[in-house]
Every structure is written in structure tokens, then in C-alpha cells.
Amino acid sequence: MTLSTLSPSFGLTTFQGRGIVERTITPSTPGRVYFQASYWPARFLQPDASSDLHPGAPVEVVDTVTL
């Protein structure tokens, strides 16, 4: 099982942990993940990622957004 690293599109605090893709995420299009009992918009942390993430894929969520 391979985990990809994502960053939520926005956030109120710093989060880190494992989530599950709920809506397909591509390198150019944000999607959505289920993380900490709720759904979050998410995008790739590395913009040069070479593959898409599809529903059900496990991911490592890292929030790097500053308020």
C-alpha cells in the first residue's frame, strides 16, 4: 500500500495523519479526503506529482497552510 502526501486546501490549524480519498485528486485539480471524522478539500503537496488519487486510496494529510 502506497500513501501519497496531500495538503488540505485551507484550514484553521495544523493537522497531520492518515485520510482516505473521497473525491479524485489530480496534480492540477483539488479533490476531497475523509480525515478526522469529516471531509476536507485537498490537493497534492508536490505539484509535479505524476498520477491521480482515486476514491478509497489512503493518503498522508499534512496541513502547511498559514492563516
PDB file with SEQRES, HELIX, SHEET and CRYST1 records, atoms N, CA, C and O in Angstrom:
SEQRES   1 A   67  MET THR LEU SER THR LEU SER PRO SER PHE GLY LEU THR          
SEQRES   2 A   67  THR PHE GLN GLY ARG GLY ILE VAL GLU ARG THR ILE THR          
SEQRES   3 A   67  PRO SER THR PRO GLY ARG VAL TYR PHE GLN ALA SER TYR          
SEQRES   4 A   67  TRP PRO ALA ARG PHE LEU GLN PRO ASP ALA SER SER ASP          
SEQRES   5 A   67  LEU HIS PRO GLY ALA PRO VAL GLU VAL VAL ASP THR VAL          
SEQRES   6 A   67  THR LEU                                                      
SHEET    1 AA1 6 SER A   4  PRO A   8  0                                        
SHEET    2 AA1 6 SER A  38  PHE A  44 -1                                        
SHEET    3 AA1 6 GLY A  31  PHE A  35 -1                                        
SHEET    4 AA1 6 GLN A  16  ARG A  23 -1                                        
SHEET    5 AA1 6 PRO A  58  VAL A  62 -1                                        
SHEET    6 AA1 6 SER A   4  PRO A   8  1                                        
CRYST1    1.000    1.000    1.000  90.00  90.00  90.00 P 1           1          
ATOM      1  N   MET A   1       0.845  -1.167   0.000  1.00  0.00           N  
ATOM      2  CA  MET A   1       0.000   0.000   0.000  1.00  0.00           C  
ATOM      3  C   MET A   1       0.896   1.238   0.000  1.00  0.00           C  
ATOM      4  O   MET A   1       1.805   1.358   0.821  1.00  0.00           O  
ATOM      5  N   THR A   2       0.628   2.154  -0.929  1.00  0.00           N  
ATOM      6  CA  THR A   2       1.408   3.378  -1.035  1.00  0.00           C  
ATOM      7  C   THR A   2       0.576   4.554  -0.553  1.00  0.00           C  
ATOM      8  O   THR A   2      -0.593   4.684  -0.917  1.00  0.00           O  
ATOM      9  N   LEU A   3       1.169   5.403   0.257  1.00  0.00           N  
ATOM     10  CA  LEU A   3       0.488   6.608   0.712  1.00  0.00           C  
ATOM     11  C   LEU A   3       1.022   7.800  -0.048  1.00  0.00           C  
ATOM     12  O   LEU A   3       2.222   7.892  -0.306  1.00  0.00           O  
ATOM     13  N   SER A   4       0.143   8.709  -0.406  1.00  0.00           N  
ATOM     14  CA  SER A   4       0.550   9.967  -1.022  1.00  0.00           C  
ATOM     15  C   SER A   4       0.364  11.072  -0.004  1.00  0.00           C  
ATOM     16  O   SER A   4      -0.487  10.970   0.879  1.00  0.00           O  
ATOM     17  N   THR A   5       1.152  12.128  -0.120  1.00  0.00           N  
ATOM     18  CA  THR A   5       1.059  13.240   0.814  1.00  0.00           C  
ATOM     19  C   THR A   5       0.232  14.354   0.193  1.00  0.00           C  
ATOM     20  O   THR A   5       0.469  14.765  -0.943  1.00  0.00           O  
ATOM     21  N   LEU A   6      -0.738  14.832   0.954  1.00  0.00           N  
ATOM     22  CA  LEU A   6      -1.631  15.887   0.497  1.00  0.00           C  
ATOM     23  C   LEU A   6      -1.630  17.037   1.468  1.00  0.00           C  
ATOM     24  O   LEU A   6      -1.251  16.891   2.630  1.00  0.00           O  
ATOM     25  N   SER A   7      -2.055  18.177   0.983  1.00  0.00           N  
ATOM     26  CA  SER A   7      -2.247  19.332   1.844  1.00  0.00           C  
ATOM     27  C   SER A   7      -3.684  19.790   1.698  1.00  0.00           C  
ATOM     28  O   SER A   7      -4.133  20.012   0.574  1.00  0.00           O  
ATOM     29  N   PRO A   8      -4.434  19.942   2.801  1.00  0.00           N  
ATOM     30  CA  PRO A   8      -5.777  20.486   2.675  1.00  0.00           C  
ATOM     31  C   PRO A   8      -5.720  21.852   1.998  1.00  0.00           C  
ATOM     32  O   PRO A   8      -4.754  22.596   2.167  1.00  0.00           O  
ATOM     33  N   SER A   9      -6.757  22.177   1.233  1.00  0.00           N  
ATOM     34  CA  SER A   9      -6.776  23.446   0.506  1.00  0.00           C  
ATOM     35  C   SER A   9      -6.806  24.636   1.448  1.00  0.00           C  
ATOM     36  O   SER A   9      -6.296  25.704   1.111  1.00  0.00           O  
ATOM     37  N   PHE A  10      -7.388  24.469   2.607  1.00  0.00           N  
ATOM     38  CA  PHE A  10      -7.414  25.532   3.606  1.00  0.00           C  
ATOM     39  C   PHE A  10      -7.588  24.880   4.961  1.00  0.00           C  
ATOM     40  O   PHE A  10      -7.921  23.698   5.043  1.00  0.00           O  
ATOM     41  N   GLY A  11      -7.368  25.632   6.019  1.00  0.00           N  
ATOM     42  CA  GLY A  11      -7.514  25.057   7.338  1.00  0.00           C  
ATOM     43  C   GLY A  11      -7.424  26.104   8.417  1.00  0.00           C  
ATOM     44  O   GLY A  11      -7.020  27.239   8.165  1.00  0.00           O  
ATOM     45  N   LEU A  12      -7.798  25.725   9.610  1.00  0.00           N  
ATOM     46  CA  LEU A  12      -7.767  26.644  10.732  1.00  0.00           C  
ATOM     47  C   LEU A  12      -6.614  26.355  11.670  1.00  0.00           C  
ATOM     48  O   LEU A  12      -6.283  27.182  12.520  1.00  0.00           O  
ATOM     49  N   THR A  13      -6.010  25.216  11.532  1.00  0.00           N  
ATOM     50  CA  THR A  13      -4.928  24.812  12.414  1.00  0.00           C  
ATOM     51  C   THR A  13      -4.084  23.775  11.692  1.00  0.00           C  
ATOM     52  O   THR A  13      -4.388  23.428  10.550  1.00  0.00           O  
ATOM     53  N   THR A  14      -3.041  23.275  12.322  1.00  0.00           N  
ATOM     54  CA  THR A  14      -2.192  22.274  11.699  1.00  0.00           C  
ATOM     55  C   THR A  14      -2.715  20.883  11.997  1.00  0.00           C  
ATOM     56  O   THR A  14      -2.967  20.535  13.150  1.00  0.00           O  
ATOM     57  N   PHE A  15      -2.875  20.092  10.950  1.00  0.00           N  
ATOM     58  CA  PHE A  15      -3.333  18.712  11.067  1.00  0.00           C  
ATOM     59  C   PHE A  15      -2.300  17.812  10.419  1.00  0.00           C  
ATOM     60  O   PHE A  15      -1.598  18.211   9.490  1.00  0.00           O  
ATOM     61  N   GLN A  16      -2.222  16.597  10.922  1.00  0.00           N  
ATOM     62  CA  GLN A  16      -1.367  15.604  10.308  1.00  0.00           C  
ATOM     63  C   GLN A  16      -1.927  14.241  10.633  1.00  0.00           C  
ATOM     64  O   GLN A  16      -2.373  14.005  11.756  1.00  0.00           O  
ATOM     65  N   GLY A  17      -1.911  13.341   9.670  1.00  0.00           N  
ATOM     66  CA  GLY A  17      -2.395  11.992   9.899  1.00  0.00           C  
ATOM     67  C   GLY A  17      -2.838  11.355   8.598  1.00  0.00           C  
ATOM     68  O   GLY A  17      -2.610  11.889   7.512  1.00  0.00           O  
ATOM     69  N   ARG A  18      -3.481  10.192   8.731  1.00  0.00           N  
ATOM     70  CA  ARG A  18      -3.919   9.453   7.556  1.00  0.00           C  
ATOM     71  C   ARG A  18      -5.371   9.734   7.245  1.00  0.00           C  
ATOM     72  O   ARG A  18      -6.205   9.872   8.140  1.00  0.00           O  
ATOM     73  N   GLY A  19      -5.657   9.815   5.962  1.00  0.00           N  
ATOM     74  CA  GLY A  19      -7.013  10.023   5.489  1.00  0.00           C  
ATOM     75  C   GLY A  19      -7.291   9.101   4.319  1.00  0.00           C  
ATOM     76  O   GLY A  19      -6.421   8.337   3.899  1.00  0.00           O  
ATOM     77  N   ILE A  20      -8.509   9.175   3.793  1.00  0.00           N  
ATOM     78  CA  ILE A  20      -8.932   8.367   2.651  1.00  0.00           C  
ATOM     79  C   ILE A  20      -9.492   9.315   1.582  1.00  0.00           C  
ATOM     80  O   ILE A  20     -10.292  10.201   1.884  1.00  0.00           O  
ATOM     81  N   VAL A  21      -9.067   9.120   0.348  1.00  0.00           N  
ATOM     82  CA  VAL A  21      -9.578   9.945  -0.743  1.00  0.00           C  
ATOM     83  C   VAL A  21     -11.066   9.661  -0.928  1.00  0.00           C  
ATOM     84  O   VAL A  21     -11.480   8.504  -0.997  1.00  0.00           O  
ATOM     85  N   GLU A  22     -11.858  10.717  -1.008  1.00  0.00           N  
ATOM     86  CA  GLU A  22     -13.302  10.594  -1.203  1.00  0.00           C  
ATOM     87  C   GLU A  22     -13.682  11.069  -2.609  1.00  0.00           C  
ATOM     88  O   GLU A  22     -14.605  10.520  -3.210  1.00  0.00           O  
ATOM     89  N   ARG A  23     -12.995  12.070  -3.139  1.00  0.00           N  
ATOM     90  CA  ARG A  23     -13.213  12.579  -4.493  1.00  0.00           C  
ATOM     91  C   ARG A  23     -11.852  12.659  -5.176  1.00  0.00           C  
ATOM     92  O   ARG A  23     -10.898  13.178  -4.596  1.00  0.00           O  
ATOM     93  N   THR A  24     -11.755  12.152  -6.401  1.00  0.00           N  
ATOM     94  CA  THR A  24     -10.488  12.061  -7.135  1.00  0.00           C  
ATOM     95  C   THR A  24      -9.678  13.357  -7.061  1.00  0.00           C  
ATOM     96  O   THR A  24     -10.217  14.454  -7.201  1.00  0.00           O  
ATOM     97  N   ILE A  25      -8.364  13.200  -6.837  1.00  0.00           N  
ATOM     98  CA  ILE A  25      -7.418  14.309  -6.764  1.00  0.00           C  
ATOM     99  C   ILE A  25      -6.405  14.117  -7.886  1.00  0.00           C  
ATOM    100  O   ILE A  25      -5.823  13.041  -8.025  1.00  0.00           O  
ATOM    101  N   THR A  26      -6.195  15.154  -8.681  1.00  0.00           N  
ATOM    102  CA  THR A  26      -5.185  15.106  -9.735  1.00  0.00           C  
ATOM    103  C   THR A  26      -4.130  16.166  -9.428  1.00  0.00           C  
ATOM    104  O   THR A  26      -4.361  17.042  -8.594  1.00  0.00           O  
ATOM    105  N   PRO A  27      -2.969  16.097 -10.097  1.00  0.00           N  
ATOM    106  CA  PRO A  27      -1.949  17.114  -9.840  1.00  0.00           C  
ATOM    107  C   PRO A  27      -2.443  18.540 -10.112  1.00  0.00           C  
ATOM    108  O   PRO A  27      -1.943  19.489  -9.507  1.00  0.00           O  
ATOM    109  N   SER A  28      -3.415  18.699 -11.012  1.00  0.00           N  
ATOM    110  CA  SER A  28      -3.904  20.041 -11.351  1.00  0.00           C  
ATOM    111  C   SER A  28      -5.284  20.368 -10.779  1.00  0.00           C  
ATOM    112  O   SER A  28      -5.731  21.511 -10.875  1.00  0.00           O  
ATOM    113  N   THR A  29      -5.969  19.382 -10.182  1.00  0.00           N  
ATOM    114  CA  THR A  29      -7.326  19.596  -9.684  1.00  0.00           C  
ATOM    115  C   THR A  29      -7.471  19.102  -8.248  1.00  0.00           C  
ATOM    116  O   THR A  29      -7.198  17.935  -7.968  1.00  0.00           O  
ATOM    117  N   PRO A  30      -7.895  19.969  -7.341  1.00  0.00           N  
ATOM    118  CA  PRO A  30      -8.131  19.513  -5.963  1.00  0.00           C  
ATOM    119  C   PRO A  30      -9.266  18.493  -5.909  1.00  0.00           C  
ATOM    120  O   PRO A  30     -10.108  18.431  -6.805  1.00  0.00           O  
ATOM    121  N   GLY A  31      -9.272  17.713  -4.863  1.00  0.00           N  
ATOM    122  CA  GLY A  31     -10.334  16.745  -4.628  1.00  0.00           C  
ATOM    123  C   GLY A  31     -10.795  16.846  -3.192  1.00  0.00           C  
ATOM    124  O   GLY A  31     -10.833  17.936  -2.622  1.00  0.00           O  
ATOM    125  N   ARG A  32     -11.148  15.704  -2.598  1.00  0.00           N  
ATOM    126  CA  ARG A  32     -11.626  15.730  -1.220  1.00  0.00           C  
ATOM    127  C   ARG A  32     -11.184  14.457  -0.513  1.00  0.00           C  
ATOM    128  O   ARG A  32     -11.152  13.382  -1.112  1.00  0.00           O  
ATOM    129  N   VAL A  33     -10.841  14.586   0.780  1.00  0.00           N  
ATOM    130  CA  VAL A  33     -10.464  13.436   1.600  1.00  0.00           C  
ATOM    131  C   VAL A  33     -11.328  13.386   2.855  1.00  0.00           C  
ATOM    132  O   VAL A  33     -11.833  14.400   3.336  1.00  0.00           O  
ATOM    133  N   TYR A  34     -11.480  12.163   3.366  1.00  0.00           N  
ATOM    134  CA  TYR A  34     -12.132  11.963   4.654  1.00  0.00           C  
ATOM    135  C   TYR A  34     -11.010  11.860   5.672  1.00  0.00           C  
ATOM    136  O   TYR A  34     -10.153  10.981   5.584  1.00  0.00           O  
ATOM    137  N   PHE A  35     -11.025  12.782   6.653  1.00  0.00           N  
ATOM    138  CA  PHE A  35      -9.926  12.884   7.605  1.00  0.00           C  
ATOM    139  C   PHE A  35     -10.469  13.392   8.930  1.00  0.00           C  
ATOM    140  O   PHE A  35     -11.194  14.386   8.959  1.00  0.00           O  
ATOM    141  N   GLN A  36     -10.137  12.739  10.006  1.00  0.00           N  
ATOM    142  CA  GLN A  36     -10.569  13.105  11.362  1.00  0.00           C  
ATOM    143  C   GLN A  36     -12.082  13.307  11.435  1.00  0.00           C  
ATOM    144  O   GLN A  36     -12.561  14.324  11.938  1.00  0.00           O  
ATOM    145  N   ALA A  37     -12.821  12.325  10.928  1.00  0.00           N  
ATOM    146  CA  ALA A  37     -14.285  12.257  11.003  1.00  0.00           C  
ATOM    147  C   ALA A  37     -15.004  13.363  10.233  1.00  0.00           C  
ATOM    148  O   ALA A  37     -16.157  13.671  10.535  1.00  0.00           O  
ATOM    149  N   SER A  38     -14.338  13.966   9.239  1.00  0.00           N  
ATOM    150  CA  SER A  38     -15.015  14.946   8.392  1.00  0.00           C  
ATOM    151  C   SER A  38     -14.342  14.985   7.017  1.00  0.00           C  
ATOM    152  O   SER A  38     -13.269  14.416   6.819  1.00  0.00           O  
ATOM    153  N   TYR A  39     -14.991  15.663   6.084  1.00  0.00           N  
ATOM    154  CA  TYR A  39     -14.482  15.763   4.718  1.00  0.00           C  
ATOM    155  C   TYR A  39     -13.750  17.085   4.531  1.00  0.00           C  
ATOM    156  O   TYR A  39     -14.195  18.130   5.005  1.00  0.00           O  
ATOM    157  N   TRP A  40     -12.599  17.021   3.819  1.00  0.00           N  
ATOM    158  CA  TRP A  40     -11.750  18.193   3.622  1.00  0.00           C  
ATOM    159  C   TRP A  40     -11.373  18.326   2.154  1.00  0.00           C  
ATOM    160  O   TRP A  40     -11.054  17.328   1.507  1.00  0.00           O  
ATOM    161  N   PRO A  41     -11.404  19.563   1.610  1.00  0.00           N  
ATOM    162  CA  PRO A  41     -10.827  19.757   0.278  1.00  0.00           C  
ATOM    163  C   PRO A  41      -9.323  19.505   0.381  1.00  0.00           C  
ATOM    164  O   PRO A  41      -8.701  19.839   1.390  1.00  0.00           O  
ATOM    165  N   ALA A  42      -8.744  18.917  -0.658  1.00  0.00           N  
ATOM    166  CA  ALA A  42      -7.320  18.585  -0.590  1.00  0.00           C  
ATOM    167  C   ALA A  42      -6.684  18.679  -1.966  1.00  0.00           C  
ATOM    168  O   ALA A  42      -7.350  18.554  -2.993  1.00  0.00           O  
ATOM    169  N   ARG A  43      -5.360  18.907  -1.956  1.00  0.00           N  
ATOM    170  CA  ARG A  43      -4.576  18.951  -3.188  1.00  0.00           C  
ATOM    171  C   ARG A  43      -3.244  18.269  -2.915  1.00  0.00           C  
ATOM    172  O   ARG A  43      -2.888  18.026  -1.761  1.00  0.00           O  
ATOM    173  N   PHE A  44      -2.505  17.961  -3.982  1.00  0.00           N  
ATOM    174  CA  PHE A  44      -1.176  17.384  -3.826  1.00  0.00           C  
ATOM    175  C   PHE A  44      -0.234  18.394  -3.192  1.00  0.00           C  
ATOM    176  O   PHE A  44      -0.284  19.581  -3.514  1.00  0.00           O  
ATOM    177  N   LEU A  45       0.614  17.934  -2.305  1.00  0.00           N  
ATOM    178  CA  LEU A  45       1.646  18.790  -1.727  1.00  0.00           C  
ATOM    179  C   LEU A  45       2.731  19.052  -2.770  1.00  0.00           C  
ATOM    180  O   LEU A  45       3.272  20.155  -2.849  1.00  0.00           O  
ATOM    181  N   GLN A  46       3.047  18.028  -3.573  1.00  0.00           N  
ATOM    182  CA  GLN A  46       4.038  18.165  -4.643  1.00  0.00           C  
ATOM    183  C   GLN A  46       3.288  18.432  -5.948  1.00  0.00           C  
ATOM    184  O   GLN A  46       2.612  17.534  -6.448  1.00  0.00           O  
ATOM    185  N   PRO A  47       3.385  19.641  -6.517  1.00  0.00           N  
ATOM    186  CA  PRO A  47       2.633  19.954  -7.731  1.00  0.00           C  
ATOM    187  C   PRO A  47       3.088  19.165  -8.959  1.00  0.00           C  
ATOM    188  O   PRO A  47       2.388  19.146  -9.971  1.00  0.00           O  
ATOM    189  N   ASP A  48       4.253  18.512  -8.883  1.00  0.00           N  
ATOM    190  CA  ASP A  48       4.744  17.732 -10.020  1.00  0.00           C  
ATOM    191  C   ASP A  48       4.405  16.243  -9.895  1.00  0.00           C  
ATOM    192  O   ASP A  48       5.043  15.412 -10.541  1.00  0.00           O  
ATOM    193  N   ALA A  49       3.420  15.902  -9.081  1.00  0.00           N  
ATOM    194  CA  ALA A  49       3.002  14.508  -8.935  1.00  0.00           C  
ATOM    195  C   ALA A  49       2.610  13.952 -10.304  1.00  0.00           C  
ATOM    196  O   ALA A  49       2.104  14.684 -11.155  1.00  0.00           O  
ATOM    197  N   SER A  50       2.844  12.667 -10.511  1.00  0.00           N  
ATOM    198  CA  SER A  50       2.630  12.097 -11.845  1.00  0.00           C  
ATOM    199  C   SER A  50       1.403  11.200 -11.957  1.00  0.00           C  
ATOM    200  O   SER A  50       1.170  10.627 -13.022  1.00  0.00           O  
ATOM    201  N   SER A  51       0.616  11.058 -10.901  1.00  0.00           N  
ATOM    202  CA  SER A  51      -0.560  10.204 -11.003  1.00  0.00           C  
ATOM    203  C   SER A  51      -1.727  10.800 -10.232  1.00  0.00           C  
ATOM    204  O   SER A  51      -1.557  11.719  -9.431  1.00  0.00           O  
ATOM    205  N   ASP A  52      -2.904  10.268 -10.484  1.00  0.00           N  
ATOM    206  CA  ASP A  52      -4.114  10.704  -9.797  1.00  0.00           C  
ATOM    207  C   ASP A  52      -4.358   9.824  -8.579  1.00  0.00           C  
ATOM    208  O   ASP A  52      -3.869   8.697  -8.507  1.00  0.00           O  
ATOM    209  N   LEU A  53      -5.114  10.346  -7.628  1.00  0.00           N  
ATOM    210  CA  LEU A  53      -5.552   9.567  -6.470  1.00  0.00           C  
ATOM    211  C   LEU A  53      -7.058   9.387  -6.577  1.00  0.00           C  
ATOM    212  O   LEU A  53      -7.796  10.357  -6.749  1.00  0.00           O  
ATOM    213  N   HIS A  54      -7.509   8.143  -6.476  1.00  0.00           N  
ATOM    214  CA  HIS A  54      -8.914   7.827  -6.660  1.00  0.00           C  
ATOM    215  C   HIS A  54      -9.573   7.467  -5.331  1.00  0.00           C  
ATOM    216  O   HIS A  54      -8.890   7.111  -4.370  1.00  0.00           O  
ATOM    217  N   PRO A  55     -10.919   7.562  -5.277  1.00  0.00           N  
ATOM    218  CA  PRO A  55     -11.635   7.245  -4.036  1.00  0.00           C  
ATOM    219  C   PRO A  55     -11.195   5.910  -3.432  1.00  0.00           C  
ATOM    220  O   PRO A  55     -11.043   4.905  -4.127  1.00  0.00           O  
ATOM    221  N   GLY A  56     -10.998   5.941  -2.123  1.00  0.00           N  
ATOM    222  CA  GLY A  56     -10.572   4.759  -1.377  1.00  0.00           C  
ATOM    223  C   GLY A  56      -9.078   4.680  -1.144  1.00  0.00           C  
ATOM    224  O   GLY A  56      -8.628   3.876  -0.327  1.00  0.00           O  
ATOM    225  N   ALA A  57      -8.287   5.504  -1.848  1.00  0.00           N  
ATOM    226  CA  ALA A  57      -6.828   5.470  -1.686  1.00  0.00           C  
ATOM    227  C   ALA A  57      -6.441   6.083  -0.340  1.00  0.00           C  
ATOM    228  O   ALA A  57      -6.955   7.138   0.030  1.00  0.00           O  
ATOM    229  N   PRO A  58      -5.534   5.425   0.397  1.00  0.00           N  
ATOM    230  CA  PRO A  58      -5.058   6.005   1.657  1.00  0.00           C  
ATOM    231  C   PRO A  58      -4.048   7.115   1.360  1.00  0.00           C  
ATOM    232  O   PRO A  58      -3.256   7.010   0.424  1.00  0.00           O  
ATOM    233  N   VAL A  59      -4.085   8.169   2.159  1.00  0.00           N  
ATOM    234  CA  VAL A  59      -3.162   9.296   1.981  1.00  0.00           C  
ATOM    235  C   VAL A  59      -2.667   9.792   3.339  1.00  0.00           C  
ATOM    236  O   VAL A  59      -3.314   9.588   4.366  1.00  0.00           O  
ATOM    237  N   GLU A  60      -1.534  10.430   3.318  1.00  0.00           N  
ATOM    238  CA  GLU A  60      -0.998  11.117   4.499  1.00  0.00           C  
ATOM    239  C   GLU A  60      -1.352  12.588   4.340  1.00  0.00           C  
ATOM    240  O   GLU A  60      -0.956  13.215   3.357  1.00  0.00           O  
ATOM    241  N   VAL A  61      -2.081  13.140   5.276  1.00  0.00           N  
ATOM    242  CA  VAL A  61      -2.537  14.529   5.214  1.00  0.00           C  
ATOM    243  C   VAL A  61      -1.590  15.398   6.018  1.00  0.00           C  
ATOM    244  O   VAL A  61      -1.268  15.086   7.164  1.00  0.00           O  
ATOM    245  N   VAL A  62      -1.142  16.499   5.408  1.00  0.00           N  
ATOM    246  CA  VAL A  62      -0.265  17.460   6.068  1.00  0.00           C  
ATOM    247  C   VAL A  62      -0.790  18.844   5.734  1.00  0.00           C  
ATOM    248  O   VAL A  62      -0.878  19.210   4.562  1.00  0.00           O  
ATOM    249  N   ASP A  63      -1.135  19.607   6.742  1.00  0.00           N  
ATOM    250  CA  ASP A  63      -1.617  20.977   6.531  1.00  0.00           C  
ATOM    251  C   ASP A  63      -0.434  21.916   6.663  1.00  0.00           C  
ATOM    252  O   ASP A  63       0.162  22.026   7.734  1.00  0.00           O  
ATOM    253  N   THR A  64      -0.096  22.589   5.580  1.00  0.00           N  
ATOM    254  CA  THR A  64       1.011  23.528   5.625  1.00  0.00           C  
ATOM    255  C   THR A  64       0.551  24.956   5.377  1.00  0.00           C  
ATOM    256  O   THR A  64       1.376  25.846   5.166  1.00  0.00           O  
ATOM    257  N   VAL A  65      -0.749  25.181   5.400  1.00  0.00           N  
ATOM    258  CA  VAL A  65      -1.312  26.494   5.130  1.00  0.00           C  
ATOM    259  C   VAL A  65      -1.202  27.384   6.356  1.00  0.00           C  
ATOM    260  O   VAL A  65      -1.509  26.948   7.465  1.00  0.00           O  
ATOM    261  N   THR A  66      -0.771  28.621   6.173  1.00  0.00           N  
ATOM    262  CA  THR A  66      -0.673  29.589   7.258  1.00  0.00           C  
ATOM    263  C   THR A  66      -1.870  30.524   7.198  1.00  0.00           C  
ATOM    264  O   THR A  66      -2.290  30.931   6.115  1.00  0.00           O  
ATOM    265  N   LEU A  67      -2.418  30.864   8.357  1.00  0.00           N  
ATOM    266  CA  LEU A  67      -3.560  31.787   8.390  1.00  0.00           C  
ATOM    267  C   LEU A  67      -3.138  33.199   8.091  1.00  0.00           C  
ATOM    268  O   LEU A  67      -3.974  34.103   8.077  1.00  0.00           O  
TER     269      LEU A  67                                                      
END                                                                             
